[in-house]
């Protein structure tokens, strides 16, 4: 029996979403074609756009479909930076935090290397909370040089939530656009793009029971950005390419279901998560619960295990049929300490020993009990193996 506790990496495709996807895959027509077959597919695409807009509380014209969260982050960060730089060449500072996903960090560092950007990494405390007072002070002194602020709504590794409405409130005083990677948050927290005041927000389908390869960038109607991909001018001219109606329909349905089930599911998963945290700390005194004093997502439990490698724990648990992670699946196979924990001030030694358990729609207490049963032997083996030299 396999126990899956890695929902932050990807989620099972819901049956109704799969059925929807297959149905629309069989419709023939390019949504940009003017004949009846093409326009039938176009109607399906626009129905998906309207549905997704309701789920994220935005205008349908603000939904730009993409291939996933990484593309959405790149389009937002590079597109906003280039737009602002074109309007005012002095605006070359990008503000973010070292705890961001690499889909945010890497495009920022690419802009630093290739396009003259300067980066301000905001301080982060030991709980994973970003210092927004520092942000306010910095902007009061150097707002004229800032192009964009980009901060994730909830951390994909630790589950710690950032007060994005306050970030927007601070930046809005100076007319600075804010982008948020909400990929880990959407479908797990109540979100409203309209109320957030964000210039742009990234979301992804496969984190909420939808298909892999489906994402969206929400771009406010008042926001302009430079496109990464040029061609047919689709998606408000921001994302050229033949639009994928079947994927859009599947994404929209997954989002609708996730949002409709959000409140009871948050409560159910919080009970399971709290039980898991309590029992792990009872079984393993070396386990330290990450971000325990911060506001966190209800389905995420993140620990560091002193004196052993998270990779060793992961593989030993996997041998017993337990699927967990040490952090972002997008960085899987990268041998090194968690960059998120290092940014939080943890030593490399501590940052090697992290383990993340994330719950989802099919998670049960039996799953957690099987994990807890497997943990002692895995921990004993990992402690014997020790840390990388």
Secondary structure, DSSP 8 states (H G I E B T S, - for coil): --EE-BTTT-----HHHHHHHHHHHT----TT--SHHHHHHHHHHHHHHHHHHHHHTS-GGGEEEESSHHHHHHHHHHHHHHHHHHH-TT--EEEEETTS-HHHHHHHHHHHHHH--EEEEE-B-TTS-B-HHHHHHHHHHHGGGEEEEE--SB-TTT-BB--HHHHHHHHHTTT-EEEEE-TTTBTTB---HHHHT-SEEEEESTTTT--TT-EEEEE-TT-----SS-SS-TTTTTS-S---HHHHHHHHHHHHHHHHTHHHHHHHHHHHHHHHHHHHHHH-TTEEETTTTS-B-TTEEEEEETTS-HHHHHHHHHTTTEE-BSS-GGGTT--S--HHHHHTT--HHHHHTEEEEE--TT--HHHHHHHHHHHHHHHHHHHHH----
